[in-house]
Amino acid sequence: MRKIIGYIRVSTELQERKGYGLKVQEDRIKSFAKANGFELLKIFRDEGVSGALKDRPALISLLDFAEEHKNEDLSLVILRLDRLARDLLLQENLISDFKKKGLKVVSIEEPDLCDNNPTRKLFRQMKGMLAEYEKSMITLRMSAGRLKKVELGKGYAGGNVAYGFRVENGKYTKVPSEIEVVRQIFKHRRKPKYGKPLSYQKIADQLNNEGVDPPNGKRWYAMTVRLIYKNRFYRGWQGYSSIKYYNSVLRII
């Protein structure tokens, strides 16, 4: 009996609604195996992850599994090629890696798409290019929407959230206790009436001695204090990519 393994992936809820959710993919692979008399050894699942390899532990496990069974007549079954990758270069590299491990790739919705026939290979690459284009357009639209949000001063547009703030329902909200810490940092850095401003390290030491919870980790460091003091967000400047927008509501200094 011919042995197969399956791979399924979903990155967004939208794909669930489009009919390519994990359950759909799994059921289709099981039905395919039963209809063709194949022994399904295992299904590898990547749920809610992007197409990047570093974010796909199940795909890495699949590659290891294929290496361990490279001398066996084993095939990989997927519902569609874009479940492997939407990026054309990554798609082709994965197929090449699978072939080196003796693993034939079978796409249920694209029969014979992964063989060496020149026409099939061209068609596969064209489909990969279209998937890559679609992904690029989605990213472009998302970026444009975020930039517009910053331009209109309508709240959080993505990226790291400054210490002293939280994001709730797409809007920035202030955390009073942390805002007070930020104001103290600015106060210590500005030249007082008598004496010199405190160094970043001395401010960090003072915050540690007072038991103030740091933004990340267990301690305050000079670099942490410096990043807060240099962050123009506290002066009301919100930004995303190359767009900067002054929002007086966010200003606390």
C-alpha positions in Angstrom: 0.0 0.0 0.0 1.4 3.4 -1.0 2.1 5.6 2.0 1.4 9.3 2.2 1.6 12.2 4.6 -0.4 15.4 4.6 0.3 19.0 5.3 -2.4 21.6 6.1 -2.0 25.3 6.9 -4.2 28.3 7.6 -3.0 31.8 8.4 -6.2 33.8 8.9 -9.9 33.5 9.8 -10.6 34.8 6.2 -9.2 31.5 4.8 -11.6 29.6 7.1 -14.5 31.5 5.6 -13.2 30.9 2.1 -13.5 27.2 2.6 -9.8 26.4 3.2 -9.9 26.0 7.0 -7.8 23.2 8.7 -10.9 20.9 9.1 -11.7 21.2 5.4 -8.1 20.5 4.3 -7.8 17.6 6.7 -11.1 16.0 5.6 -10.2 16.4 1.9 -6.8 14.7 2.5 -8.4 11.8 4.4 -11.0 11.3 1.7 -8.3 11.4 -1.0 -6.3 8.7 0.8 -9.3 6.5 1.3 -10.5 6.9 -2.3 -7.1 5.9 -3.7 -6.3 3.2 -1.2 -3.3 5.1 0.3 -2.1 4.7 3.9 -2.1 8.1 5.6 0.7 8.1 8.1 0.4 11.6 9.5 -1.0 15.1 8.9 1.2 18.0 9.8 -0.7 21.1 10.9 0.4 24.8 11.0 -2.4 26.9 12.4 -2.7 30.7 12.4 0.8 31.2 11.0 2.3 33.2 8.2 4.0 31.8 5.1 7.5 32.4 6.5 9.5 29.2 7.4 10.5 30.5 10.8 6.8 30.7 11.8 5.9 27.2 10.6 7.1 24.5 13.1 4.9 21.7 11.5 6.5 22.3 8.1 10.0 22.0 9.7 8.8 18.8 11.4 7.6 17.5 8.0 11.0 18.1 6.4 12.6 16.2 9.3 10.1 13.3 8.9 10.8 13.2 5.1 14.6 13.0 5.8 14.1 10.1 8.2 11.9 8.3 5.6 13.8 9.3 2.4 14.4 5.7 1.3 10.7 4.9 1.4 8.1 5.5 -1.4 6.4 8.3 0.3 4.2 11.2 -1.1 3.1 14.5 0.4 -0.5 15.4 -0.2 -1.8 19.0 0.1 -5.1 20.5 -0.9 -3.5 23.3 -2.9 0.0 24.5 -3.7 -0.6 27.8 -1.8 -0.9 25.8 1.4 2.8 25.1 1.0 3.6 28.8 0.3 2.2 31.7 -1.5 5.6 33.1 -2.3 6.8 31.6 -5.7 10.4 31.3 -4.7 9.7 29.6 -1.5 7.1 27.3 -3.2 9.6 26.2 -5.8 12.4 25.7 -3.2 10.2 23.6 -1.0 9.2 21.4 -3.9 12.9 21.0 -4.8 13.8 20.1 -1.3 11.0 17.5 -1.1 12.2 15.9 -4.3 15.7 15.6 -3.0 14.3 13.7 0.0 12.4 11.4 -2.4 9.1 13.0 -1.5 6.6 13.5 -4.3 4.2 16.4 -3.9 0.5 15.8 -4.8 -2.0 18.6 -4.9 -5.6 17.4 -4.7 -7.0 20.4 -6.5 -4.2 20.7 -9.1 -3.6 17.1 -10.4 -0.2 16.4 -11.8 0.8 20.1 -11.2 4.0 19.1 -9.4 5.5 16.8 -12.0 8.4 17.7 -14.3 6.4 18.4 -17.5 7.5 21.8 -18.7 4.0 23.1 -19.4 2.9 22.0 -15.9 5.9 23.6 -14.3 5.2 26.9 -16.2 1.5 26.7 -15.1 2.6 26.1 -11.5 4.9 29.0 -11.5 2.2 31.2 -13.0 -0.2 30.2 -10.2 2.6 30.9 -7.7 3.2 34.4 -9.2 -0.5 35.2 -9.0 -0.7 34.0 -5.3 2.4 36.2 -4.6 0.8 39.2 -6.4 -2.4 38.7 -4.3 -0.4 38.6 -1.1 1.6 41.8 -2.1 -1.7 43.6 -2.9 -3.2 42.6 0.5 -0.1 43.9 2.2 -0.2 47.1 0.2 -3.8 47.8 1.0 -3.2 47.1 4.7 -0.2 49.5 4.7 -2.3 52.2 2.9 -5.1 51.8 5.5 -2.7 52.2 8.4 -1.0 55.2 6.9 -4.4 56.8 6.3 -5.3 56.1 9.9 -2.2 57.9 11.1 -2.8 60.9 8.8 -6.4 61.2 10.2 -5.2 60.8 13.8 -7.6 58.0 14.3 -5.6 55.9 16.7 -3.4 52.8 16.7 -2.0 51.9 13.2 0.3 49.0 14.1 3.8 48.4 15.6 5.0 48.6 19.2 3.0 50.4 21.8 4.8 53.0 23.8 5.2 52.5 27.5 2.4 54.3 29.3 -0.2 53.4 26.8 -2.4 50.4 25.9 -4.5 49.7 22.8 -8.2 49.1 23.3 -10.6 48.8 20.4 -8.0 50.3 18.1 -7.5 53.4 20.2 -4.7 54.4 22.5 -5.5 54.6 26.2 -3.2 56.0 28.9 -2.0 54.0 31.9 -1.8 56.7 34.7 0.8 54.9 36.8 3.2 54.5 33.8 2.5 58.0 32.5 3.7 59.3 35.8 6.9 57.3 35.5 7.5 58.8 32.0 7.0 62.3 33.3 9.4 61.7 36.1 12.0 60.5 33.6 11.6 63.7 31.6 11.7 65.8 34.7 15.0 64.2 35.8 16.6 64.7 32.4 15.7 68.4 32.1 18.2 70.7 33.7 16.9 71.6 37.1 17.2 75.0 38.7 20.2 73.9 40.6 22.6 71.1 39.6 22.8 68.9 36.5 20.3 66.5 34.9 20.5 62.9 36.1 22.2 60.4 33.8 20.1 57.7 32.2 21.8 55.1 34.5 21.1 57.1 37.7 17.4 57.4 36.7 17.3 53.6 36.0 18.9 52.9 39.4 16.4 55.2 41.1 13.5 53.4 39.4 14.9 50.0 40.4 15.4 51.1 44.0 11.8 52.4 44.1 10.5 49.0 42.8 8.9 50.5 39.7 8.0 47.8 37.2 10.0 48.1 33.9 8.4 47.9 30.5 10.0 44.6 29.8 12.2 42.3 31.8 13.0 42.5 35.5 15.1 45.7 35.7 15.3 49.2 34.4 18.4 49.9 32.3 20.0 53.1 31.1 19.1 52.2 27.5 15.4 51.7 28.5 15.3 55.1 30.0 17.0 56.7 27.0 14.5 55.1 24.6 11.6 56.5 26.5 13.2 60.0 26.7 14.0 60.1 23.0 10.5 58.8 21.9 8.7 61.6 20.2 5.4 59.8 20.8 5.3 61.4 24.3 5.5 64.8 22.6 2.4 64.0 20.6 4.0 62.6 17.4 2.5 59.5 16.1 4.0 57.7 13.1 3.8 54.7 10.8 6.4 54.1 8.1 7.3 57.5 6.7 4.1 59.3 7.9 4.3 61.5 11.0 1.3 63.1 12.5 0.9 65.5 15.5 -1.8 64.3 17.8 -2.2 66.6 20.8 -4.4 64.0 22.6 -1.4 61.7 22.9 1.0 64.4 24.2 1.9 64.0 27.9 5.1 66.1 28.1 
